[in-house]
Amino acid sequence: MSAAKGEGNLVPTVREVQQKFADILGHGDDITWDLISSGQENILKAKLSQLHCESNMFHWIWSYRKYSKGQSLTSLFFVMLVDNVYDSKMAEESRSWRLYPVFRCRRCVDETGHSSNVDCCMSYVSQYSIADSWKRFVTHTGFGAGIMVTPNLGVYKQIDGRVELKTYSTTQMCYPNMEDKPITPESLKKASRMTIKHRKIIIQSDPFMVFPEPVYDFCPGEKMLSSILDPHGSPQPGDVPRLSDSLVLFTNNLNNLRLGSLMNSINNDPSILVNQQRSAWDKIAEESVKIEGNVNLIRSCNGVPSKAALDKIFQPIDNKRKKSKKRMEAENPENTQNDLSENGSIKIKGHDINLREYGTQLKEHIASSESFDILISSMSEHLEVDTFKLIMELTQTFVETVREEMCQTLKYYFPTESIIYQIILCISKHHPKWDFNEIEEHSSDILRRVRMFFVSTGPNPYAEFLKKCEVCAGYYDICKLT
C-alpha cells in the first residue's frame, strides 16, 4: 500500500484506518453485535479463515457461547500498534503500523438479562491471547511493545462521525513460541499485487479426479482489506470471487458476490461496503426501537448457504422425478426462465408469480437481497408451483403474525430470508418426500417448529438464573454447551 513519491497514494494513517473500520463495523454510538447460532459455526470459521488465524482462536471464541445460551455473540474490532513514536497523538497520525483483529465476546448483561452495558465485563480474543476484562487485555496483549491505538473497550463509537480512540503504551514483548502475524501496509501492498497460486489435489477414491486448491502467500482477507484501505489500487481480473468470500468478515453473510461485483466495478470504492453496512444497521436500529427495554443492536446470520448447497437440499425432489435437469428443460423450456425480475415476479413451470402478493412486510424485512434471491431461484427450479406458493404463504404468515412477538422475546432482529430458509429445512427434515398435501396438512406444525427454532437462538440468559458479577455492575449466567 505504500506509494512511491509522485503516485499520490499514501499509506493511510492509524486514525484513517480505524475510521474506515468504524464506518463499516459500527453504528453511531450504539453497541453492535453479530449473532451466530450454535449450528452455524461455519460462518465464524469462514471469518477466521480470511485472517489466517490459528485454530485456537475459533475454539476460544466458540467457548464463550456459555454466556449467551449457546449462541456466539461477538463484535470484530482492530488493534493497531505503532512502535516508531512515543506520543499518543503522533501514533494516530503514523503511517507505519501493525494491525491485529480482535473479537469482543459478550459476558455480562444488565439485571434484565436483555442487554449489556458498555462497562460490563467482556471477553477479548486475539490470535495470541484471551482476556476476561479490558484491563487485562490491554496489559497482556502479546502484540509486542509500542503504542496501541484501539476503539475504547473494543466498541467503535462515533461522535459526530468521528471514531473515538484510546491509546495505551505497551512494553510487553510478543509471547514466546508464537509467530507474529500482523497485517501491515507492506503485507497489504504485497497481497494487492499478487495472484493466488494453486496446487493440484488428487481425490484418493478417484485418482483421475483432480481439482485445484488455492495456496496463499498472504492472508486471504488482506486482498479485501487492501481494496478497502487503498481504493485507488487497480483490481485484478478474477478478484471478485475472492473479494466476495472475504466480505463475510464484515457482513456476517456467506453470500456477497453481488456486493463484491459492485465494489469491483467501481474501482473497489469502500463507500459501497460502508453504505451497505449502514443500511443494514439502520434497519436493525429502526426495528430495535420497537422492542421494549434497553436493547443493543444484534445482527443475526441468516444462514442461507450457496446455491449449490441449496440444490442438494432439494435433491430428493429431483430423484423422485427421475429426470435429469436437461431432460426436464427439454420437455418444458419455460422451466429455465426462473430468474427473479426487478418488479418481484418470477416464472415457475410457465406460471408467473408476483411476490408482492405475499404482503409488504415480507419484502420490508429482507436484509440480504442476494440471499433472498438465491432462495427464490432455487425454490423455483426444484419445487412445483403449489409448493412454492405454500412456502411463501407460510413465510407471510410467520412474518405478519409471529415475527414481531419473536423480536420482543428474543430482543434481536431476524430477516425474511432466515424464515424462508428455516421453513425449507423443516420441510426437508420432517417431510422429505416434499408432498404438497402432506406439507399443507402439517402447516401449523411447520410454523410451530420454525418458531421454536428461533426461540432456541435467543442469546439472552433468563433473568431468574442471573448471578451478580463480582467485578462489574452486570450479571451473568453460564449454560451447559452441547
Secondary structure by P-SEA (a helix, b strand, c coil): cccccccccccccaaaaaaaaaaccccccbbbbbbbccccaaaaaaaaaaacccaaaaaaaaaaccccccbbbbbbbbbbbbcccccaaaaaacccbbbbbbbbbbccccccccccccccbbbbbccccccccaaaaaacccccccbbbbcccccccccccbbbbbbbbbccccccccccccccaaaaaaaacccbbbbbbbccccccbbbbbbbbccccaaaaaaaaacccccccccaaaaaaaaccccccccccaaaaaaaaaacccaaaaaaaaaaaaaaaaaaaaaccccccbbbbbcccccaaaaaaaaaaaaaaacccaaaaaaacccccccccccccccccccbbbbcccccaaaaaacccaaaaaaaaaaaaacccaaaaaaaaaaaaaaacccaaaaaaaacccccaaaaaaaaaaaaaaccccccaaaaaaaaaaaaaaaaaaaaaaccccccccbbbbccccccbbbbbcc
